[in-house]
Amino acid sequence: MLGSSPEAEVLRLLYASAAEAGVGAWQPLLSALTDLTRAGGALLRIEAAGIHEASAGNPGPLPPPEALRSLRRDRVYAQEELGMPTPTRLIRLSPRPEVQAWLALSHPLRDFRAVDGAQLDRLSVHLAQAVKTWLTLQHERAAARESARLARALGAGWLWFEATGRVVEADATARALLGPRLAANGRLDLADPLLTRAFRRALDQAVTGTEAPGILTLSRSPLTQLVLHPGLQSPAPGLDPLIRAGIRQAPAAATLDVTALARSLDLNRSETALAVLLCDGLTLAEAAERLGWTLETARSASKRIFARSGTSGQSALIRRMLTGADWLAQR
């Protein structure tokens, strides 16, 4: 199948589609396949925890589900064997035992050539592997999105630095936390000369790999810290050795869902509002002023909060909130 340019292009698009996200990634492949076989339309149907379909042109209908499941795997079927009214070529794939997939080509007028069936037959093994790869990558992307969501909720991100201090790569959370400190050329603009020198020292120590991780406080309100891990490492094939780094900004309790937090702490909404302000660093007097309460009202509410949340005082309440799973409840 690699002998001719159109067939080679189909194979290229096949594996390019497998690497992309979403079922729509298959559409360029199906378009190329319809051109190669002079079909009127093509349809790829994948059944894996749901039905995922991509098409090109004007594909005809598939046989009924019971007929599809009765077909042998990796064999090209014609319309006569399928009981279809129009010229059709269909193949059932077996990417994984728990996954079903079918590729169908149809034409409203002329029949397919013998070479078209042979091309589909040669394509089947590649297509089955490509669908398997596509499903694996969809799973890995979903897992990566969930990891990124939890990292954002905890205010944590990652970066890779060159030995010169240029940021080679950073996740969305790290870029958001750095904000204007991260210039377009990948350099950090820390503004403060003392902080800039501290960053250079931490960078030099990381390059030599002889020191413990270097931690820099970029901001105290809100608390934002950058850590550079010692030693140069290659994160992936094709990447030069880099410095691994992480950044974290203490998340604000004010960003938490009030209803969920109140349920977690067994408090009403006003008590939850006071707990949030205390967790975010306000004194009892400052929190009372923010809420428009008297200090005595705030003291009385705080005692109820401690009792109902199972904490022994303000420090224990803050520790309970900062170390609890409430941050993970963020969408």
N, C-alpha and C positions, 0 to 999 in steps of 0.2 A: 504493500500500500504506500510505501515511501517513494515509489518510483516516479510518480508524476507530481507536478507542483500543486495542483488543486487538492490531491489526496494528502500531501504533506501539510498543506494549510489546514485541512480538517483536523489532522492530528495535533497540530500546534494549538488550534483553538480548543480542542478537547481538553488538553491539560491546562490551558490558560483558564478555561471555565471552572475546572475543578478547584483552582486556587482562589476563586473569587467568592464573595459573600452573596447570599440570596439566590433563590432559584432562577431569577432573571439572568444570572451569569451564563446560563446555557444558551441563551437566545442567539448570540453570534455563531456558535457552533452549529445550531440547527439551521440557521440561514445558509451557512456555507455548505451544509450537507444537502439541503434542498437544491442548491445550485449544482453541486457535483452530480446528483442523481436525476436532475431535471424534474424533481417532485413539485407538486403544488403546495405542499405544506408538510411540516414535521412536528411531532409532539413527543416530548419526553415526560413520562409520568413516574414519579418516585413515591413509593409508599413506605414511610418510615416515621412512626408516631404522627401520622397525618398524611395528607396527600399534597404533593408538591409537583406542580406542572409548569413546564415552559414550552413555548411553541414558536414557530415561524411560519409565515405564509398563511394558508387556509387549510389546516389539517382536518381530515375527516374524523368522524367519531370512532372511538375505540370499541372493540367488542365488549359484551357485558362482562362484569367482574368475574363471574364464575368461569367464563370462557378464557379470560386472560390467565387465570390461575391454573388452568388445566394445560397450558402450553408448556412444552419442554424448554428448558433453559438453553440459551446460546444457539438457537436454531432460527433461521429466517423463514417466516411464514408468508405465503401469498394470499390474496383475497379469496381464492377458491377454497382454501383450507379453513378460512376464518368465517366464511359465509358473509363476506362484505360485498356491497353492491358496486363499489368502485375499486380501481387498481390500488392495491395496498401492499406494503412490505412491513412486517412487524417482527420484532425480536424481543424475547424476554431475557432479562439480565439477572445475574445472581451476585450482587456486590457483597452481601453478607446474609447469613441464614435468616435473620429477622427482617431483612429488607427486600422489597419487591420493586422491580423497575422494568419499564417497557419503553422501547423506542419504536415509533410508528411513522412511516412515510406514506403519503397518499397522493393520488392525482385524479382529478375529476374526469379526465378524458383518456389519454393514452396510457398503455401499460408500461411497466418498468422493463429495462433491458436486463439480460442475464448478468451483465457485469455489475449492475446495481446491487443485486442480491449478494454477489461475491464480495463486493466492497463492504456491505453491511456485516457479512460474516467475519471478515478480517477485522472490522472495527469493534466487534462485540467485546473481545477480551480487553481492549484498551478502554472501552466505555465503562465496563463493569468496574475496573480499577479506578477510573476517574470518578465515578459516582461514590465509590467507597472513600476515596480521598476527600471528596467534597463534603460528605457526611462527617468525617472525622474533623475536618477544619471547622465546620459549623459548630460542632460540639466544643472545640477548643476556643473558638471565638466567644461563644456564650459563657464559658468559664472565665475567660479573660475579662469580659464585660462585668461579670459579677465581682471579680477580684478588684477591678478598677472602681466599682461602685463602693465597695467596702473601704478601700483606701481613701477615697474622697470623703466618706463619712468620718473617718478617723483623722482627716487632715494630713495624710501622708502621701508623698510622691517620690519618684526615683529619677536619678540623672546619671549620665556617663560623661566624665570629663576626660579630655586629652591631658597629657602631662603639662601642657602649656596653660591649662585652665579654661580652655574653650569647651563649651557644652556641645557634645556630639549628638546626644539624644536625651530627651526628657519626656516623661508622660504628661498628660494634660493637667493633672493636679499640681505637679511640680512647676509647670509653666505658669499656672494661675497664681500659685503662691509667690513665685519670684516676680511676676508682673513686670513693671518697667525696669527692674534690676537686670533682667535678661535682655541684652541688646540683640539686634537682628543678626549680628555676626557671631552670636553664640558666646560672647564675653559677658561676664558679670560686672555690672556697674554698681558697686556697693556704696558709693557716695562718700562714706566716712573713711578717711585715710587710715585710721587705726584698724578698722574692720578689714580694709583692703589688705593691709600688711598681715593681719592675722590669717586671712584667707590664703595668702601666698605661703606663709609658714606651714599651714595645714596641708597645702598642696604639695610642697616639697617633702614633707614627712610622709605623705601618702605615696609619693613616687619611690622613696627609698624603702618603704615598707618596714621600717624599723620601729615605728611608734604605734601606740594605740590609736583608734579612730579619732580624728580631729573633729571637734564639735564647735561650731560658730553660732552665736546668737545674732541673727539678722535683725530681729525686732523683739522688743519686750512687751509691746501692747499692740496687737496680740502677740503672744510669745511664738516666735518663728525661729527654728533652728535648722542648721545644715550640718550633716555629718559626712565626712570623707573617710572611706575605709582604706586601710593601708595596703599597699601593693598594687601592681598593675596586673590586670586580668583581661583576657579576651572573652567578651560576653557571648560571642557566636562566631562560627567560621566566617572568614572574610573580614573580620573586624580586628584592627590593631589592638594591642593591649591598652586598656583604659582604666580610669579610676572610678570605682563604684561610689555613688553618693546617694544620700536620702535627705529629704526635707520634710519637716512637719510643722504645722501650725496648730496650736491647741484649739480644737473646735469650740465654738461658743454654744453654751446650753440654750441660748435664745433661738438657735436654729432648729432645735428639736421640736417634734410634733407635740404640742401641749397636751392633747387628749391622750396620746400614747404614754407620755411621761407621767401624767397624773395617774393613769391606771397602773403603771409600773411601780410608782412610789406610794400608791393608795392615798392620794391627796385630792382635794378639790382644786378647781382652776386657780383660785386666788392664792392658795397655799403653794401650788406649783409655780406660779409667777414669782413668789418670794424665793423659793428654792432655786429657781433659775438664776436670779440676780445674785444670790449668794455664791452659787457655783461659778459664775462669771467674774467673781472677784470683788463684788461690792461688800462693804460692811453692812451690818444690820441697819445702822442709821441711814446710810446712803440708799439702801434698798427701800426703807420706809419712806424716805423722801421721794424716790422715784415712783413709788406706788401711790403716793398721796396719803400715807398712813401716819399715825402717830408712832413714836418709838415703842410705846407700851403695846399698841396693837401688833406691831411687828414681833415683839418679844413673845407675846401670847401665841401668835400664829407659828412662830419658830418652834415653840415647845410642842405644839400639836404635830408639826412636821416631823420632829425628831421621834416622837412616840409612834406615829403612824408608819413612818418609813423604817422603823427598827434601827435607828441610829442614836448615838449617845451625845451628839452635839454637832456644832456647825462643821468642824473639821471632818467628822465621820460622815456627815451628810455629803460634803463635797467629794470625799473619797469614794463614797458609794455611787455618786453620780458619774464621776470621771472614769471609774473602772468598770462600770456596769455595761450592759449590752444595749442600752437605750440608743447609743449612737448608731448601732447596726440596724435600727428600725427605720432609718432614713431611706427614702426611695431614691 
